Amino acid sequence: IGCCLNLVAKSLVFDGSFTTLSLVSTFGNGASARFTADPNQVLSDAIAVRVPLALTYDEPYYLPGGVDGDQTAAFSPSASWKPGEKTTLTLAATWLQADRAAYQGIPYLKGDFLVPLDTYYGNDDTRDEFAGAAVQFRADHDFSDDLRLSVGGGYARADEERTHWSVSPNAAPADGLTTAQYYDKVLATRTARYSYTSGDHLDENLSAFARLAWTVETGPVVHRLAGGADWLRRETSSESSMGSTGWQSLDDPDLSAPILSPGIGASESQVDRTGFVLQDFAAWNRWRLLAGVRADYADSEAGNTAWSSSPRLGLTYFVFPEQLALFATATLAEGPNFGYVDIDGEELDDPWRSEQFEAGGKLRVFTNLWLTLAAFQITQKDVPELDPLDPTDSSYVLDGETRSRGVEATLSGELVPDWTWWGSYTYCEYEDVDAGIDFERFPAHSASLWTAYRLSGGPLAGLRSGIGLRAKSKYYTTFRGAYLGDDYEIDPSAVVDLAFDYPLARLSSARVATQLEFGVKNLFDEEYVESNRHGTENFPGLPRTYWARLTAAF
């Protein structure tokens, strides 16, 4: 969780009371333990409460001795009251507290990790501390089976304090080096500059909404209409200090005394957004049509104002009901970048824009096995992204105009009873429209496949065994989204996982269901890049890790 809070409580269930308890542990490379409890209690025909709880302690594989592990606690109580058959009032709250080692990845240049995968740049004071809370109220009233009104609002607050060390993504001005030249020197000398940041960020959101859902028939056409308005005020404030070091070894740098930059950076922003939405989902014979538009007005404390609109259109035709459907969608989204500032503290006033087109079909291959094929194109312009020149992660640059197009396929369901399949494949071509070049900023090919079989008889009846593959082709390190050259390739990867689950009959009864799950992530201990920000901050995939989970539901 970064600069803002986005927590969603689990929905209350009036159908019956239940409690689910779970304990999961990982070991082999690092270790972790997580306990969850999810009690849902129906106190009467009119009142229900749900109180999920989660506690986690994690010692990641890269954590050195003397550095505390990661600790997270989350609590999300909610309650619903039905004062009448047609009205439901719900109050939900969420609290989250986290204290984690501030891991910022390791260098990976020209196809190689430059240091061991368990390298950690920092000490016991290099931490991310996060505290977040939210409360939401919602009221739903059914005027009839065809007309519902929903109103509500909420408040959320997220406070983060951080101290980070990382290998600097770029040279200092005094070095007189381009980014590529800096990376070449890092490779040749196995030294680099290091960046330091310390600061805090506060994000507060106040929101309200009203929505009306109405089902109406006009001859043979059934319309499901939705309309409403919402309002959001977001206030942010941050304060940070930055520092750096001279050129130091990649293997054993001295990170005890950064050279601080003059002054302390501080920023505040407030943005109000008011939105209006209108949508119609129409059904006639074998046709389905979705048409809608959203309009937003934004007002920034910096004195900027803007209107934006986001229409969308979708059409589906059932060629053979329950067998084959064809679909096409078009979506345009836009909005101002108010609330985002550049490295000089100036608010970004250029709007972002996104156009997405998709067309394809969904086919029932076997009785319970579905295949979806689709072609897509996504064009984006001036989407804000974190500025790698700012180690505080509080300023942004605009990504310019980019375009991604390709095809995707998804397979899901059962080939035969008890034999489950799930798979996806995506082919994507990426274009930097502003620079006029095509390159693999993201993997051109990415695929995942999972299959599992459950034994239906014998002494191990109920045992389900699964094997999965996650694979992606090569792609390239960028800096501020810019292409650096063919040398800065991130190698392809293929990772195999295993998982098993088995119902524990001796620990179960008519009222209690107990299940044991266990497995291996990254079975062959593949070394690969899971994600990256730029050449010096890359996050390796999890090494071979064993896990087990015990779950009881009653």
Secondary structure, DSSP 8 states (H G I E B T S, - for coil): --SS----------S--EEEEEEEEEESSSEEEEEEEEEEEE-SSSEEEE--EEEEEEE-TT--TTS--EEEEEE--EEEEEEETTEEEEEEEEEEEEEEE----B-EETTEESS-TT-----TT-EEEEEEEEEEEEEEEEEETTEEEEEEEEEEEEEEEEEEEEE-SS--GGG---HHHHHHHHHHHSEE-EEEEEEEEEEEEEEEEEEEEEEEEETTEEEEEEEEEEEEEEEEEEEEEEEE--SEESSS---SS-EE-SS-EEEEEEEEEEEEEEEEEEEETTEEEEEEEEEEEEEETTS-EEEEEEEEEEEEEEEETTTEEEEEEEEEEEE--TT-B-TTS-B--S-EEEEEEEEEEEEEEETEEEEEEEEEEEEEES-EEE-TT-TTS--EEE--EEEEEEEEEEEEEEEETTEEEEEEEEEEEEEETTTTEE--SS-SEEEEEEEEEE--SSTTTT-EEEEEEEEE--EE-EETTEE--TTSEE--EEEEEEEEEEE-GGG--SS-EEEEEEEEESTT----EEEEEETTEEEE---SEEEEEEEEE-
